[in-house]
């Protein structure tokens, strides 16, 4: 199949047929990975990743706060 790269806003776009995508199990709004392998563009469906907050911060090595945090005196009608 031959397609043409077209201008799409400030980028370039490539239209892929519904038949081509459905053959790969890819639909509208699905996430895909796009890579260059051996001077070819390879597009494949991204795996569904169910991230939890604990997974995101599992490797976090930043500053660890312990103890209480002072927020100062109330500024409005909040109740502390």
C-alpha distances in whole Angstrom, upper triangle without the diagonal:
4,7,10,13,16,20,21,24,25,22,19,16,12,11,10,10,13,12,10,13,15,14,15,18,18,19,20,23,22,22,20,20,19,19,19,19,20,18,15,14,15,15,17,20,23,26,28,31,35,37,40,43,44,41,40,44,44,44,46,49,50,53,55,57,60,63,63,62,64,63,66,68,67,66,65,66,64,66,67
4,7,10,13,17,18,22,23,20,16,14,11,10,10,11,15,14,12,15,18,17,18,21,19,20,21,23,23,23,21,21,19,19,19,19,19,17,14,14,15,16,18,21,24,27,30,33,36,38,41,43,45,42,41,44,45,45,46,49,50,53,55,57,60,63,63,62,64,62,65,67,66,65,65,66,64,66,66
4,7,9,13,15,18,19,16,13,10,7,7,8,10,13,14,12,14,17,17,18,20,18,19,19,21,21,21,19,19,17,18,18,19,20,18,15,13,15,15,18,20,23,26,28,31,34,36,39,41,43,40,39,42,43,43,44,47,47,51,53,55,58,61,61,59,61,59,62,64,63,62,61,63,61,63,63
4,6,10,12,16,16,14,10,9,7,8,10,12,16,17,15,17,20,21,21,23,20,21,20,22,22,22,20,20,18,19,18,20,21,18,16,14,16,16,20,22,24,28,30,32,35,37,40,42,44,41,39,42,44,43,44,47,47,50,52,54,58,60,60,58,60,58,61,63,62,60,60,62,60,63,63
4,7,9,13,13,10,6,6,5,8,11,14,17,19,17,17,21,22,21,23,20,20,19,20,21,20,18,19,16,17,17,19,20,17,15,13,16,15,19,21,23,27,28,30,33,34,38,39,41,38,37,40,41,40,41,44,44,47,49,51,55,57,57,55,57,55,58,60,58,57,57,59,57,60,60
4,6,10,11,9,5,5,6,9,12,15,18,20,19,19,22,23,23,25,21,21,19,20,21,21,20,20,18,20,19,22,24,20,18,16,19,18,21,23,24,28,29,31,34,35,38,39,42,39,37,40,42,41,42,44,44,47,49,51,55,57,57,54,56,54,56,58,57,55,55,57,55,58,59
4,6,7,6,4,6,9,11,15,18,20,23,21,21,24,26,25,26,23,22,20,20,22,21,21,21,19,20,21,24,25,22,20,18,20,20,23,24,25,29,30,32,34,35,38,38,41,39,36,39,41,40,41,43,43,45,48,49,53,55,55,52,53,51,54,56,54,52,52,54,53,56,56
4,6,5,5,6,9,11,14,17,19,22,21,20,23,25,24,25,21,20,17,17,19,19,19,20,18,20,21,24,26,23,21,19,20,19,21,22,23,27,27,29,31,32,35,35,38,36,34,37,39,38,38,41,40,43,45,47,50,52,52,49,50,48,51,53,51,49,49,51,49,52,53
4,5,8,9,13,14,18,20,22,25,24,23,26,28,27,27,24,22,20,19,21,20,21,21,20,22,23,27,29,26,24,21,23,21,24,24,25,28,29,30,32,32,35,35,38,36,33,36,38,38,38,40,39,42,44,45,49,51,50,47,48,46,48,50,49,47,46,48,47,50,51
4,7,10,14,16,19,22,24,27,26,25,28,30,28,29,25,24,22,21,22,21,21,21,19,21,21,25,27,24,23,20,22,21,24,25,25,28,29,30,32,32,35,35,37,35,32,35,37,37,36,38,37,40,42,44,47,50,49,46,47,45,47,49,48,46,46,48,47,50,50
4,7,10,13,16,20,22,24,22,21,25,26,25,26,22,22,19,18,20,18,18,18,15,17,18,22,23,20,19,16,19,18,21,22,22,26,27,28,30,30,33,33,36,34,31,34,36,35,35,37,37,39,42,44,47,49,49,47,48,46,48,50,49,48,48,50,48,51,51
4,7,10,13,17,19,22,20,19,23,24,23,24,21,20,18,18,19,18,17,17,14,16,16,20,21,18,17,14,16,16,19,20,21,25,26,28,31,31,34,35,37,35,32,35,37,36,37,39,39,42,44,46,49,52,52,49,51,49,52,54,53,51,51,53,51,54,54
4,7,10,13,16,18,16,15,19,20,19,21,17,17,15,16,17,16,15,15,13,15,16,19,21,18,16,13,15,14,17,18,19,23,24,26,29,30,33,34,37,34,32,35,37,36,37,39,40,43,45,47,50,52,52,50,52,50,52,54,53,52,52,53,52,54,54
4,6,10,13,15,13,13,16,17,17,18,15,15,14,15,16,16,14,15,13,15,16,18,20,17,15,12,13,12,15,16,18,22,24,26,29,30,34,35,38,35,33,36,38,37,38,41,41,45,46,48,52,54,54,52,54,52,55,57,56,54,54,56,54,56,57
4,7,9,12,10,10,14,15,15,16,14,13,12,14,15,16,14,16,14,17,18,20,22,20,17,14,15,13,15,16,19,22,23,26,29,31,34,36,38,35,34,37,39,39,40,43,43,46,48,50,53,55,55,53,55,53,56,58,57,55,55,56,54,57,57
4,7,8,7,7,10,11,12,13,11,11,11,13,13,14,13,15,14,16,18,19,21,20,16,13,13,11,13,14,17,20,22,25,27,29,33,35,37,34,33,37,38,38,40,42,43,47,48,50,53,55,55,54,56,54,57,59,58,56,56,57,55,57,57
4,5,5,6,9,10,11,13,11,11,11,15,15,16,15,18,17,20,21,22,24,23,19,17,16,14,15,15,19,21,23,26,29,31,35,37,39,36,36,39,40,41,42,45,46,49,51,52,55,58,58,56,58,56,59,61,60,59,58,59,57,59,59
4,5,5,6,8,10,10,9,8,9,13,13,15,15,18,18,21,23,24,26,25,21,19,17,15,15,14,18,20,21,24,27,29,33,35,38,35,34,38,39,40,41,45,46,49,50,52,54,57,56,55,57,55,58,60,58,57,57,57,55,57,58
4,6,5,6,9,10,10,10,12,16,15,17,16,19,19,22,23,24,26,25,21,19,17,15,15,15,19,21,22,26,28,31,34,37,39,36,36,40,41,41,43,46,47,51,52,54,56,59,59,57,60,58,61,63,61,61,60,60,58,60,60
4,6,5,7,9,9,10,12,15,14,16,14,16,16,18,19,20,22,21,17,15,14,12,12,13,16,19,21,24,27,30,33,36,38,35,34,38,38,39,41,44,45,49,50,52,54,57,57,56,58,57,60,62,61,60,59,60,58,60,60
4,5,5,6,5,7,9,12,10,12,11,13,14,17,19,20,22,22,18,15,13,10,10,10,13,16,17,21,23,26,29,32,34,31,31,35,35,36,38,41,42,45,46,48,51,53,54,52,55,53,57,58,57,56,56,56,54,56,56
4,5,5,5,7,10,13,11,14,13,16,17,20,22,23,25,25,21,19,16,13,12,11,14,16,17,21,23,26,30,33,34,32,32,36,36,37,39,42,44,47,47,49,52,54,54,53,56,54,58,59,58,57,57,57,55,56,56
4,6,8,10,13,16,14,16,14,16,17,19,21,21,23,24,20,18,15,13,11,11,15,17,18,22,25,28,31,34,36,33,33,37,37,38,40,43,45,48,49,51,53,56,56,55,58,57,60,62,60,60,60,60,57,59,59
4,5,9,12,14,11,12,11,13,14,16,18,19,21,21,18,16,12,10,8,8,11,13,15,19,21,24,28,31,32,29,29,33,33,34,36,39,41,44,45,47,50,52,53,52,55,53,57,59,58,57,57,57,55,56,56
4,7,10,12,9,11,11,14,16,18,21,21,24,25,21,18,15,12,10,8,11,12,13,17,19,22,26,29,30,28,28,32,32,33,35,38,40,43,44,46,48,51,51,50,53,51,55,57,55,55,55,55,52,54,54
4,7,9,6,8,8,11,13,16,19,20,23,23,20,17,14,10,8,6,9,11,12,16,18,21,25,27,29,27,26,30,31,32,34,37,38,41,42,44,47,49,49,48,50,49,52,54,53,52,52,52,50,52,52
4,6,6,9,10,14,15,19,22,23,26,26,22,19,17,13,12,9,12,13,14,17,19,22,25,28,30,28,27,31,32,33,35,38,39,42,43,44,47,49,49,48,50,48,51,53,51,51,50,50,48,50,50
4,6,9,11,14,16,20,22,25,28,27,23,20,18,14,14,11,13,15,15,18,19,22,25,27,30,28,27,31,32,33,34,38,38,41,42,43,46,48,48,46,48,46,49,51,49,48,48,48,46,48,48
4,6,9,13,15,18,22,24,27,27,23,20,18,14,13,11,11,13,13,15,17,19,22,24,26,24,23,27,29,30,31,34,34,37,38,39,42,44,44,42,44,42,46,47,46,45,44,45,43,44,45
4,6,10,13,16,20,22,25,25,22,18,16,12,10,7,8,10,10,12,15,17,20,22,25,22,22,26,27,28,29,33,33,36,37,39,41,44,44,42,45,43,46,48,47,46,46,46,44,46,46
4,7,10,13,17,19,23,22,19,16,14,10,9,6,5,8,9,11,13,15,19,21,23,20,19,23,24,25,26,29,30,34,34,36,39,42,42,40,43,41,45,47,46,45,45,46,43,45,45
4,6,10,13,15,19,19,16,12,10,6,5,4,5,8,10,12,16,17,21,23,25,22,21,24,25,25,27,30,31,35,36,38,41,44,44,43,45,44,47,49,48,48,48,49,46,48,48
4,7,10,12,16,16,13,10,8,6,5,6,5,9,12,13,17,18,21,23,24,21,20,24,24,24,26,28,30,33,35,37,40,43,44,42,45,44,47,50,49,48,49,50,47,49,48
4,7,10,13,13,10,7,6,5,7,9,9,13,15,17,20,21,25,26,28,24,23,26,27,26,28,30,31,35,37,39,42,45,46,44,47,46,49,52,51,50,51,52,50,51,51
4,6,10,10,8,6,5,7,9,12,12,15,18,19,22,23,26,28,29,25,24,27,27,26,28,30,31,35,37,40,43,46,47,45,48,47,50,53,53,52,53,54,52,53,53
4,7,6,5,5,6,9,12,15,15,18,21,22,26,26,30,31,32,28,27,30,30,29,30,32,34,37,39,42,45,49,50,48,51,50,53,56,56,55,56,57,55,57,56
4,5,5,6,7,10,12,16,16,19,22,23,27,28,31,33,33,30,29,31,31,30,32,34,35,39,41,44,47,50,52,50,53,52,56,59,58,58,59,60,58,59,58
4,5,8,10,13,16,19,20,22,26,27,31,31,35,36,37,33,32,35,34,33,35,36,38,42,44,47,50,54,55,54,56,56,59,62,62,61,62,64,61,63,62
4,7,9,13,16,20,21,24,27,28,32,32,36,37,38,34,33,36,36,34,36,37,39,42,45,48,51,54,55,54,56,55,59,61,61,60,61,63,61,62,62
4,6,10,13,17,18,21,24,26,30,31,34,36,37,33,32,35,35,34,36,38,39,43,45,48,51,54,55,53,56,55,58,61,60,60,60,62,59,61,61
4,7,10,14,15,18,21,23,27,28,31,33,34,31,29,32,33,32,34,36,37,41,43,45,48,52,52,51,53,52,55,58,57,56,57,58,56,58,57
4,7,10,12,15,18,20,24,25,29,31,32,28,27,31,31,30,32,35,36,40,41,44,47,50,51,50,52,51,55,57,56,56,56,57,55,57,56
4,7,9,13,15,18,21,23,26,28,30,27,26,29,30,29,31,34,35,39,40,43,46,49,49,48,50,49,53,55,54,54,54,55,52,54,54
4,6,9,12,15,18,20,24,27,28,24,24,28,28,28,30,33,34,38,39,42,44,47,48,47,49,48,52,54,53,53,53,54,51,53,52
4,6,9,12,15,18,21,24,25,22,22,26,26,27,29,32,33,37,38,40,42,45,46,45,47,46,50,52,51,51,51,51,49,50,50
4,6,9,12,14,18,20,22,18,18,22,22,23,25,28,30,33,34,36,39,41,42,41,44,43,46,49,48,48,48,48,46,47,46
4,6,10,12,16,18,19,16,17,20,20,21,24,27,29,32,33,35,37,40,41,40,43,42,46,48,47,47,47,48,45,46,45
4,6,9,13,16,17,15,15,19,19,21,23,26,28,31,31,33,35,38,38,38,41,40,43,46,44,45,45,45,42,43,42
4,6,9,13,14,11,12,15,15,17,19,23,24,27,27,30,32,34,35,34,37,37,40,43,42,42,42,42,39,40,39
4,7,10,11,9,11,14,14,17,19,22,24,26,26,28,30,32,32,32,35,34,38,40,39,40,40,40,37,37,37
4,7,8,6,7,10,11,14,15,19,20,23,22,24,26,28,29,29,32,31,35,37,36,37,37,38,34,35,34
4,5,5,6,9,10,13,14,18,19,21,20,21,23,25,26,26,29,28,32,35,34,35,35,35,32,32,31
4,5,5,6,8,11,11,15,15,17,17,18,20,22,22,22,25,25,29,31,30,31,32,32,29,29,28
4,5,5,6,9,10,13,15,17,15,17,18,21,22,22,26,26,30,32,32,33,34,34,31,31,29
4,6,5,8,10,13,15,18,17,19,21,24,25,25,29,29,33,35,35,36,37,37,34,34,32
4,6,8,8,12,13,16,16,18,20,23,24,24,27,27,31,33,33,34,35,36,32,33,31
4,6,5,9,10,12,12,15,17,20,21,21,24,25,28,31,31,32,34,34,31,31,30
4,6,9,11,14,13,16,18,21,23,23,27,27,31,34,34,36,37,38,34,34,32
4,6,9,12,13,16,18,22,24,24,27,28,32,35,35,37,38,39,36,36,34
4,6,9,10,13,15,19,21,20,24,25,28,31,32,33,35,36,33,33,31
4,7,8,12,14,18,20,20,23,24,28,31,32,34,36,37,34,34,32
4,6,9,13,16,18,17,20,21,24,28,29,30,32,34,31,32,29
4,6,10,13,15,14,17,19,22,25,27,28,31,32,29,29,27
4,6,10,12,12,16,18,21,24,26,28,30,31,28,28,25
4,7,9,9,12,14,17,21,22,24,27,28,25,24,21
4,7,9,12,15,18,21,23,25,27,28,25,24,20
4,7,10,13,15,18,20,23,25,26,23,21,18
4,7,10,12,15,16,19,22,22,19,18,14
4,6,9,12,14,17,19,20,17,17,13
4,6,9,11,14,16,18,15,15,12
4,7,8,10,13,15,12,13,10
4,7,9,12,14,12,13,11
4,6,9,11,10,11,9
4,6,7,7,8,8
4,7,8,10,11
4,6,9,11
4,6,10
4,6
4
